[in-house]
């Protein structure tokens, strides 16, 4: 898939995405642009279904929506609020550690530097890039399993891991799609372009897709 074709595909999907469920992290960003809440909701979303993350984030933010208020809670209280997100015990500990570091090292303000974000407990490249792009409006490409799978399925990149996909996209993806590509492809992946048996018959960009590694579709 060429850049010209990808531009057509993402333009179509961006319009279609308005009819799909919006990822929780995007909802948080649209509501407040609060980098801490974006960071927390992204940490909660790892290996967790979006609807579970949405409910857990709302319960947690009703009690703690800043590093200072988060530290007023015990690990056990956070565990109860975020259950049943994946690895909720580890995430509760990470949230307390992250909040403490942000208060002590960064004076309560989430850092807007990739390397600084990556130094925080539990924060990988996906989380760091989401905080940078949605929280601070800085250039970055957030690659999760959906972006990795779909850009390879399109035939736009040929990579083995999300990190390799991020580096490949940094080399060839036009700048204007860097920030929105995650929102678009996450919604697309959750709604139609599923990991197995994707809904190709319902897809408005099916004719552009090379369907790499798609053995069965609906």
Buried (B, 14 or more C-beta within 10 A) or exposed (E): BEEEBBEBBBEBBBEBBEEBBBBBBBBBBEEBEBBBBBBBBBBBBBEBEBEBBBBBBBEBBEEBBBBEEBBEBEBEBBBBBBBEBBBBEEBBBBBBBBBBBBBEEBEEEBBBEBEBBBEBBBBBBBBBBBBBBBBBEBEBBBBBBBBBBBBBBBBBBEBEEBBBBBBBBEEEBEEEBBBBBBBBBBBBBBBBBBEEEBEBEEBEBBEBBEEBEBEEBE
